[in-house]
Amino acid sequence: MVPNFARDASAAWLNGWEAHVHAPLARFRQKRVDAGLAAFPGLGFLPPGGVPIKFKPRLKRPLAAPGLDPSLGRIGNLEVRLATSVPDIRRAQRLRYRVFYEEMSAIPTGMTLLARRDIDDYDTVCDHLLVIDHAATEAKPFRKPRPKVVGTYRLLRQDAADRNFGFYTAGEYDIAPLLAANPGKRFLELGRSCVLKPYRTKRTVELLWAGIWAYVQHHRIDAMLGCASLEGTDPDRLALPLSFLHHHARAPDAWRARALPGRYVAMDRLAREAIDPKAALQALPPLIKGYLRVGATFGDGAVVDHQFGTTDVFVVLPVSAIAARYIDHFGPAANRRAA
């Protein structure tokens, strides 16, 4: 007699289901009923004494600080404003990816490459400054076209840093002595700055500074700090700009931070008398030249960041050191509006 495999397999499956799935669930349900609990709370199976898993809710509240208008300035078709939503932050991250990873030589992690966004934990605790070009739009399928994000800055206040991970800069520089030497002062960290290549103009830089200045005034910031980058990881090829910053723009003792041991790279690679200041200024990135113009000074030692393909320098700018002519300039600029 030929055995009926279909019938036997079906019977075996039903027996297995009864023994290994249905019966344990029935016992679990009866225990909860006996304990006066719902048989199946929600969609989960939570044993007595267990802690339910809570998923972080999507951020719905505005991100901008209360009392501060998110729009911080406008010149013509360019506007500088604070990110007010998670999609705004994602747009800044996409811009950073485009500049750091596609244009420059940063090396993405697997997740960064998959998302095509420059992301780290600090993004969730920082404010994000955006420059938007209202004359250019970016369109995606099934979405309304939006003005293009062409520049960004990440802003981290000291109170937020203290509540979370500290300052990002502390991963490269020992800033504890600087903070201790200036008790009671409110610090703001500037970082992750980038601008699309066609927009790297004086007007865009001025607009970014107008936005930063409005933010500094609102939060009563006393000093700004952060890392600025020179492209490349060979300090000898950057000897001229590094040496210029060391000899001509070194921070005073009370405001100076030193690169961490093991990451320290000497900046005085050329003697002071061997430096051509004009050539050195031409070799500096526009952002660092902008810092110099408003009164910033620089720390002790550079740090090579192999992931981002840069050599970083520490920048500090006390608000009291900003020349009056720049304060007068950035103040009105923050209130300009296109006609």
Sine and cosine of phi, psi and omega as CSV:
sin_phi,cos_phi,sin_psi,cos_psi,sin_omega,cos_omega
0.00,0.00,0.76,-0.65,-0.02,-1.00
-0.99,0.16,0.81,-0.58,-0.02,-1.00
-0.92,0.39,0.51,-0.86,0.04,-1.00
-1.00,0.00,1.00,-0.05,-0.09,-1.00
-0.90,0.43,-0.61,0.79,-0.01,-1.00
-0.88,0.47,-0.70,0.71,-0.02,-1.00
-0.91,0.41,-0.70,0.72,-0.02,-1.00
-0.91,0.42,-0.64,0.77,0.00,-1.00
-0.91,0.40,-0.64,0.77,0.01,-1.00
-0.90,0.44,-0.67,0.74,0.01,-1.00
-0.90,0.43,-0.65,0.76,0.01,-1.00
-0.90,0.43,-0.65,0.76,0.01,-1.00
-0.89,0.45,-0.70,0.72,0.00,-1.00
-0.90,0.43,-0.64,0.77,0.03,-1.00
-0.90,0.44,-0.65,0.76,0.02,-1.00
-0.91,0.41,-0.67,0.75,0.04,-1.00
-0.87,0.50,-0.71,0.71,-0.03,-1.00
-0.89,0.45,-0.68,0.74,-0.10,-1.00
-0.97,0.23,-0.61,0.79,-0.20,-0.98
-0.94,-0.33,-0.24,0.97,-0.03,-1.00
-0.85,-0.53,-0.86,0.51,-0.11,-0.99
-0.91,0.41,-0.74,0.68,-0.06,-1.00
-0.90,0.44,-0.72,0.69,0.04,-1.00
-0.87,0.49,-0.63,0.78,0.03,-1.00
-0.91,0.42,-0.63,0.77,0.01,-1.00
-0.90,0.43,-0.68,0.73,0.02,-1.00
-0.90,0.43,-0.67,0.74,0.02,-1.00
-0.88,0.48,-0.69,0.72,-0.01,-1.00
-0.90,0.44,-0.68,0.73,-0.03,-1.00
-0.91,0.42,-0.62,0.78,0.03,-1.00
-0.88,0.47,-0.65,0.76,0.01,-1.00
-0.93,0.37,-0.64,0.77,0.04,-1.00
-0.90,0.43,-0.68,0.73,0.03,-1.00
-0.88,0.48,-0.53,0.85,-0.01,-1.00
-1.00,0.09,0.03,1.00,0.01,-1.00
0.99,0.17,0.36,0.93,-0.02,-1.00
-0.94,-0.34,0.32,-0.95,0.07,-1.00
-0.90,0.44,0.58,-0.81,-0.06,-1.00
-0.88,0.48,-0.73,0.68,0.01,-1.00
-0.72,-0.70,1.00,-0.04,-0.02,-1.00
-0.92,0.39,0.84,-0.54,-0.02,-1.00
0.86,0.50,-0.76,-0.65,0.04,-1.00
-0.91,-0.41,0.11,0.99,-0.07,-1.00
-0.96,-0.28,0.24,-0.97,0.06,-1.00
-0.91,-0.42,1.00,-0.04,-0.10,-0.99
-0.98,-0.18,0.91,-0.41,0.01,-1.00
-0.93,0.36,0.40,-0.92,0.03,-1.00
-0.81,0.59,0.74,-0.67,-0.02,-1.00
1.00,0.10,-0.10,0.99,-0.01,-1.00
-0.96,0.27,0.36,-0.93,0.02,-1.00
-0.96,-0.30,0.85,-0.53,-0.02,-1.00
-0.91,0.41,0.52,-0.85,0.08,-1.00
-0.98,0.21,0.77,-0.63,0.03,-1.00
-0.93,-0.37,0.81,-0.59,0.01,-1.00
-1.00,-0.04,0.66,-0.75,-0.01,-1.00
-0.91,0.42,0.80,-0.59,-0.02,-1.00
-0.94,0.34,0.43,-0.90,0.08,-1.00
-0.92,0.40,0.63,-0.77,-0.01,-1.00
-0.95,0.31,0.84,-0.55,-0.03,-1.00
-0.90,-0.44,-0.39,0.92,-0.05,-1.00
-0.97,0.23,0.42,-0.91,0.08,-1.00
-0.88,0.47,0.55,-0.83,-0.02,-1.00
-1.00,0.00,-0.35,0.94,-0.09,-1.00
-0.94,0.35,0.47,-0.88,-0.02,-1.00
-0.92,0.38,0.63,-0.78,0.04,-1.00
-0.86,0.51,0.67,-0.74,0.04,-1.00
1.00,0.09,-0.09,1.00,0.00,-1.00
-0.92,-0.39,0.88,-0.47,0.04,-1.00
-0.88,0.47,0.82,-0.58,0.00,-1.00
-0.84,0.54,-0.52,0.86,0.04,-1.00
-0.99,0.12,0.91,-0.42,-0.14,-0.99
-0.96,-0.28,-0.06,1.00,0.03,-1.00
0.25,-0.97,0.41,-0.91,0.03,-1.00
-0.47,-0.88,0.70,-0.71,0.11,-0.99
-0.78,-0.63,0.94,-0.35,-0.04,-1.00
0.88,0.47,-0.79,-0.61,-0.03,-1.00
-1.00,0.06,-0.08,1.00,-0.01,-1.00
-0.99,-0.11,0.73,-0.68,0.04,-1.00
-0.81,-0.58,0.64,-0.77,0.13,-0.99
-0.95,-0.32,0.76,-0.65,-0.06,-1.00
-0.47,-0.88,0.27,-0.96,0.08,-1.00
-1.00,0.05,0.58,-0.81,0.14,-0.99
-0.90,0.44,0.70,-0.72,-0.02,-1.00
-0.85,-0.52,0.13,0.99,-0.01,-1.00
-0.43,-0.90,0.28,-0.96,0.07,-1.00
-0.88,0.48,-0.67,0.74,0.08,-1.00
-0.85,0.52,-0.56,0.83,0.07,-1.00
-0.87,0.49,-0.69,0.72,0.00,-1.00
-0.91,0.42,-0.63,0.78,0.03,-1.00
-0.90,0.44,-0.59,0.81,0.04,-1.00
-0.91,0.42,-0.63,0.77,0.08,-1.00
-0.89,0.45,-0.65,0.76,0.01,-1.00
-0.90,0.43,-0.61,0.79,0.04,-1.00
-0.91,0.40,-0.64,0.77,0.05,-1.00
-0.89,0.45,-0.71,0.70,0.03,-1.00
-0.86,0.51,-0.66,0.75,0.03,-1.00
-0.88,0.47,-0.69,0.72,-0.04,-1.00
-0.88,0.47,-0.66,0.76,-0.04,-1.00
-0.98,0.19,-0.77,0.64,-0.11,-0.99
-0.95,0.30,-0.65,0.76,-0.16,-0.99
-0.98,-0.19,-0.57,0.82,-0.03,-1.00
-1.00,-0.02,-0.67,0.74,-0.01,-1.00
-0.99,0.10,-0.72,0.69,-0.01,-1.00
-1.00,-0.06,-0.35,-0.94,-0.18,-0.98
-0.88,-0.48,0.47,0.88,0.05,-1.00
-0.90,0.43,0.53,-0.85,-0.04,-1.00
-0.97,-0.25,0.92,-0.40,-0.07,-1.00
-0.98,0.19,0.52,-0.85,0.21,-0.98
-0.97,0.24,0.12,-0.99,0.00,-1.00
-0.87,0.49,-0.69,0.72,-0.02,-1.00
-0.92,0.39,-0.62,0.78,0.03,-1.00
-0.89,0.46,-0.68,0.73,-0.01,-1.00
-0.91,0.42,-0.63,0.77,-0.02,-1.00
-0.93,0.37,-0.69,0.73,-0.04,-1.00
-0.99,0.17,-0.39,0.92,-0.10,-0.99
0.83,0.56,0.63,0.77,0.09,-1.00
-0.66,-0.75,0.60,-0.80,0.10,-1.00
-1.00,0.09,0.94,-0.35,-0.15,-0.99
-0.78,-0.63,0.66,-0.75,0.26,-0.97
-0.52,-0.86,0.08,-1.00,-0.10,-1.00
-0.89,0.46,-0.47,0.88,-0.05,-1.00
-0.92,0.40,-0.38,0.93,-0.02,-1.00
-0.86,0.52,-0.48,0.88,-0.06,-1.00
-0.98,0.17,-0.26,0.97,-0.06,-1.00
-0.89,-0.45,0.01,1.00,-0.02,-1.00
-0.98,-0.22,0.33,-0.94,0.29,-0.96
-1.00,0.00,0.47,-0.88,-0.07,-1.00
-0.82,-0.57,0.83,-0.56,0.02,-1.00
-0.99,-0.10,0.74,-0.67,-0.04,-1.00
-0.85,-0.53,0.63,-0.78,0.23,-0.97
-0.96,-0.28,0.81,-0.59,-0.09,-1.00
-0.88,-0.48,0.72,-0.70,0.07,-1.00
-0.98,-0.17,0.95,-0.31,-0.04,-1.00
-0.96,0.27,-0.20,0.98,0.03,-1.00
-1.00,0.00,-0.13,0.99,0.02,-1.00
-0.84,-0.54,0.64,-0.76,-0.02,-1.00
-0.83,-0.56,0.43,-0.90,0.12,-0.99
-0.86,-0.50,0.82,-0.57,-0.07,-1.00
-0.91,-0.42,0.62,-0.78,0.09,-1.00
-0.78,-0.63,0.44,-0.90,0.00,-1.00
-0.83,0.56,0.69,-0.72,0.05,-1.00
0.92,0.40,0.28,0.96,0.04,-1.00
-0.78,-0.62,0.54,-0.84,0.06,-1.00
-0.94,0.34,0.70,-0.71,0.03,-1.00
-0.84,0.55,0.62,-0.78,-0.01,-1.00
-0.83,-0.56,0.47,-0.88,0.09,-1.00
-0.86,0.52,0.55,-0.84,-0.13,-0.99
-0.99,0.16,0.71,-0.70,0.12,-0.99
-1.00,0.10,0.86,-0.52,-0.10,-1.00
-0.88,-0.48,-0.11,0.99,0.02,-1.00
-0.39,-0.92,0.42,-0.91,0.01,-1.00
-0.42,-0.91,0.41,-0.91,0.10,-1.00
-0.62,-0.79,0.55,-0.84,0.07,-1.00
-0.94,-0.34,0.75,-0.66,-0.11,-0.99
-0.87,-0.49,0.81,-0.59,-0.01,-1.00
-0.80,-0.60,0.94,-0.35,0.04,-1.00
-0.98,0.22,0.43,-0.90,-0.07,-1.00
-0.89,0.46,-0.62,0.78,0.00,-1.00
-0.89,0.45,-0.63,0.78,0.05,-1.00
-0.93,0.36,-0.62,0.79,0.04,-1.00
-0.89,0.45,-0.68,0.73,-0.02,-1.00
-0.91,0.42,-0.53,0.85,-0.01,-1.00
-0.98,0.19,-0.28,0.96,-0.14,-0.99
-0.83,-0.56,-0.97,-0.25,-0.17,-0.99
-0.96,-0.30,0.11,0.99,-0.15,-0.99
0.98,0.18,-0.12,-0.99,0.02,-1.00
-0.99,0.16,0.62,-0.78,0.07,-1.00
-0.86,0.51,-0.60,0.80,-0.03,-1.00
-0.85,0.52,-0.46,0.89,-0.03,-1.00
-0.91,0.42,-0.23,0.97,0.09,-1.00
-0.97,0.25,-0.23,0.97,0.01,-1.00
-0.85,-0.52,-0.48,0.88,-0.09,-1.00
-0.76,-0.65,0.54,-0.84,0.09,-1.00
-0.99,0.12,0.99,-0.13,-0.06,-1.00
-0.99,-0.15,-0.03,1.00,-0.01,-1.00
-0.86,0.52,-0.72,0.70,0.02,-1.00
-0.88,0.48,-0.60,0.80,0.02,-1.00
-0.90,0.44,-0.72,0.70,0.00,-1.00
-0.91,0.42,-0.64,0.77,0.00,-1.00
-0.92,0.39,-0.54,0.84,-0.02,-1.00
-0.97,0.23,-0.16,0.99,-0.03,-1.00
-0.75,-0.66,0.87,0.49,-0.06,-1.00
-0.91,0.41,0.58,-0.82,0.05,-1.00
0.99,0.11,-0.14,0.99,0.00,-1.00
-1.00,0.05,0.58,-0.82,0.02,-1.00
-1.00,-0.06,0.86,-0.51,-0.03,-1.00
-0.97,-0.23,0.53,-0.85,0.09,-1.00
-0.79,-0.62,0.80,-0.59,0.05,-1.00
-1.00,-0.07,0.77,-0.64,0.08,-1.00
-0.97,-0.24,0.71,-0.70,-0.01,-1.00
-0.29,-0.96,0.06,-1.00,0.04,-1.00
0.77,0.64,0.64,0.77,-0.02,-1.00
-0.99,0.13,0.65,-0.76,0.12,-0.99
-0.30,-0.95,0.45,-0.89,0.00,-1.00
-0.68,-0.74,0.66,-0.75,0.08,-1.00
-0.86,0.52,0.58,-0.81,-0.14,-0.99
-0.80,0.60,-0.71,0.70,-0.03,-1.00
-0.91,0.42,-0.25,0.97,-0.06,-1.00
-0.97,-0.26,0.15,0.99,-0.01,-1.00
-0.98,0.17,0.96,0.28,-0.05,-1.00
-0.81,-0.59,0.21,-0.98,0.03,-1.00
-0.86,0.52,-0.62,0.79,-0.05,-1.00
-0.89,0.45,-0.68,0.73,0.00,-1.00
-0.91,0.41,-0.69,0.73,0.01,-1.00
-0.88,0.47,-0.68,0.73,0.02,-1.00
-0.89,0.46,-0.61,0.79,0.00,-1.00
-0.93,0.38,-0.65,0.76,0.08,-1.00
-0.87,0.50,-0.69,0.72,-0.01,-1.00
-0.93,0.38,-0.56,0.83,0.08,-1.00
-0.88,0.47,-0.66,0.75,0.04,-1.00
-0.91,0.41,-0.69,0.72,0.02,-1.00
-0.88,0.47,-0.67,0.75,-0.04,-1.00
-0.91,0.42,-0.65,0.76,0.06,-1.00
-0.88,0.47,-0.64,0.77,0.02,-1.00
-0.92,0.39,-0.69,0.73,0.02,-1.00
-0.87,0.50,-0.69,0.72,0.00,-1.00
-0.91,0.41,-0.68,0.73,-0.04,-1.00
-0.89,0.46,-0.66,0.75,-0.06,-1.00
-1.00,-0.08,0.11,0.99,0.04,-1.00
0.80,0.60,0.77,0.64,0.01,-1.00
-0.97,0.25,0.64,-0.77,0.02,-1.00
-0.99,-0.14,-0.46,0.89,-0.05,-1.00
-0.37,-0.93,0.52,-0.85,0.06,-1.00
-0.92,-0.39,0.56,-0.83,0.04,-1.00
-0.58,-0.82,0.19,-0.98,0.04,-1.00
0.35,-0.94,-0.09,-1.00,0.06,-1.00
-0.94,-0.35,0.68,-0.73,0.12,-0.99
-0.90,-0.44,0.47,-0.88,-0.17,-0.99
-0.88,-0.47,0.63,-0.78,0.23,-0.97
-0.95,-0.30,0.69,-0.72,-0.07,-1.00
-0.95,0.31,0.74,-0.68,0.00,-1.00
0.90,-0.44,0.45,-0.90,-0.04,-1.00
-0.89,-0.46,0.19,0.98,0.04,-1.00
-0.95,-0.30,0.98,-0.20,-0.04,-1.00
-0.85,0.52,-0.49,0.87,0.00,-1.00
-0.91,0.41,-0.54,0.84,0.04,-1.00
-0.97,0.25,-0.27,0.96,0.03,-1.00
-0.95,-0.30,0.33,0.94,-0.10,-0.99
-0.85,0.53,-0.64,0.77,-0.06,-1.00
-0.91,0.41,-0.83,0.57,0.00,-1.00
-0.91,0.41,-0.60,0.80,0.01,-1.00
-0.90,0.43,-0.69,0.72,-0.01,-1.00
-0.92,0.40,-0.62,0.79,0.04,-1.00
-0.87,0.50,-0.72,0.69,0.01,-1.00
-0.90,0.44,-0.62,0.79,0.00,-1.00
-0.91,0.41,-0.72,0.70,-0.12,-0.99
-1.00,0.08,-0.50,0.87,-0.15,-0.99
-0.92,-0.38,-0.19,0.98,-0.08,-1.00
-0.60,-0.80,0.57,0.82,-0.02,-1.00
-0.98,0.21,0.68,-0.74,-0.04,-1.00
-0.93,0.37,0.54,-0.84,0.12,-0.99
-0.87,0.49,0.33,-0.94,-0.09,-1.00
-0.79,0.61,-0.69,0.72,-0.08,-1.00
-0.94,0.35,-0.27,0.96,-0.04,-1.00
-0.89,-0.45,0.17,0.99,-0.11,-0.99
-0.99,-0.14,0.66,-0.75,0.12,-0.99
-0.88,-0.47,0.57,-0.82,-0.04,-1.00
-0.95,-0.32,0.64,-0.77,0.05,-1.00
-0.85,0.53,0.57,-0.82,-0.04,-1.00
-0.89,0.46,0.57,-0.82,0.08,-1.00
-0.83,0.55,0.65,-0.76,-0.04,-1.00
1.00,-0.01,-0.31,0.95,0.04,-1.00
-0.88,-0.48,-0.11,0.99,-0.10,-1.00
-0.92,0.39,0.78,-0.63,0.11,-0.99
-0.82,-0.58,0.83,-0.55,-0.04,-1.00
-0.88,0.48,0.67,-0.74,0.01,-1.00
-0.99,-0.12,-0.40,0.92,-0.04,-1.00
-0.99,0.14,0.91,0.42,-0.08,-1.00
-0.99,0.14,-0.33,0.94,0.09,-1.00
-0.83,-0.55,0.51,-0.86,0.08,-1.00
-0.93,0.37,0.44,-0.90,-0.05,-1.00
-0.83,0.55,-0.68,0.73,-0.06,-1.00
-0.95,0.31,-0.23,0.97,0.00,-1.00
-1.00,0.01,0.00,1.00,-0.09,-1.00
-1.00,-0.07,0.76,-0.65,0.16,-0.99
-1.00,-0.08,0.97,-0.23,-0.10,-0.99
-0.84,0.55,-0.64,0.77,-0.02,-1.00
-0.90,0.44,-0.71,0.71,0.02,-1.00
-0.92,0.39,-0.59,0.81,0.01,-1.00
-0.90,0.43,-0.68,0.73,0.02,-1.00
-0.89,0.45,-0.62,0.79,0.03,-1.00
-0.91,0.41,-0.47,0.88,-0.03,-1.00
-0.99,0.13,-0.21,0.98,-0.02,-1.00
-0.99,0.14,0.57,-0.82,0.09,-1.00
-0.89,0.45,0.47,-0.88,-0.01,-1.00
-0.82,0.57,-0.59,0.81,-0.02,-1.00
-0.90,0.44,-0.69,0.72,0.00,-1.00
-0.93,0.37,-0.61,0.79,0.08,-1.00
-0.88,0.47,-0.61,0.79,0.06,-1.00
-0.90,0.44,-0.66,0.75,0.07,-1.00
-0.86,0.50,-0.71,0.71,0.00,-1.00
-0.87,0.50,-0.69,0.73,-0.06,-1.00
-0.88,0.48,-0.60,0.80,-0.06,-1.00
-1.00,0.06,-0.08,1.00,0.11,-0.99
0.91,-0.42,0.20,0.98,0.00,-1.00
-0.95,0.32,0.45,-0.90,0.13,-0.99
-0.80,-0.60,0.12,-0.99,-0.23,-0.97
-0.78,-0.62,0.40,-0.92,-0.12,-0.99
-0.99,0.13,-0.18,-0.98,-0.05,-1.00
-0.98,-0.21,0.94,-0.35,0.03,-1.00
1.00,-0.07,0.56,-0.83,0.08,-1.00
-0.97,-0.25,0.24,-0.97,0.02,-1.00
-0.74,-0.67,0.78,-0.63,0.04,-1.00
-1.00,0.06,0.82,-0.57,0.03,-1.00
-0.95,-0.31,0.99,-0.14,-0.09,-1.00
-0.94,0.34,-0.52,0.85,-0.01,-1.00
-0.90,0.44,-0.67,0.75,-0.04,-1.00
-1.00,-0.08,-0.05,1.00,0.05,-1.00
0.93,0.37,0.58,0.81,-0.07,-1.00
-0.74,-0.68,0.24,-0.97,0.20,-0.98
-0.89,-0.46,0.86,-0.52,-0.14,-0.99
-0.99,-0.16,0.54,-0.84,0.09,-1.00
-0.79,-0.62,0.51,-0.86,0.01,-1.00
-1.00,0.09,0.72,-0.70,0.00,-1.00
-0.86,-0.52,0.67,-0.74,0.10,-1.00
-0.68,-0.73,0.65,-0.76,-0.04,-1.00
-0.63,-0.78,1.00,-0.10,0.14,-0.99
-0.91,0.42,0.66,-0.75,0.01,-1.00
-0.86,0.51,-0.55,0.84,0.00,-1.00
-0.92,0.40,-0.30,0.95,-0.02,-1.00
-1.00,0.00,-0.13,0.99,-0.02,-1.00
-0.96,0.29,0.80,-0.60,-0.03,-1.00
-0.89,0.46,0.58,-0.81,-0.06,-1.00
-0.84,0.54,-0.58,0.82,-0.05,-1.00
-0.90,0.43,-0.50,0.86,0.03,-1.00
-0.98,0.20,-0.58,0.81,0.07,-1.00
-0.89,0.47,-0.69,0.72,0.04,-1.00
-0.89,0.46,-0.59,0.81,-0.05,-1.00
-0.95,0.30,-0.73,0.69,-0.07,-1.00
-0.96,0.28,-0.48,0.88,0.02,-1.00
-0.87,0.49,-0.86,0.52,0.05,-1.00
-0.87,0.49,-0.58,0.81,-0.04,-1.00
-0.89,0.46,-0.53,0.85,-0.03,-1.00
-0.92,0.38,-0.32,0.95,-0.04,-1.00
-0.95,-0.31,0.07,1.00,0.02,-1.00
-0.92,0.39,0.59,-0.81,0.09,-1.00
-0.70,-0.71,0.54,-0.84,0.02,-1.00
-0.92,0.40,0.58,-0.81,0.02,-1.00
-0.95,0.31,0.00,0.00,0.00,0.00
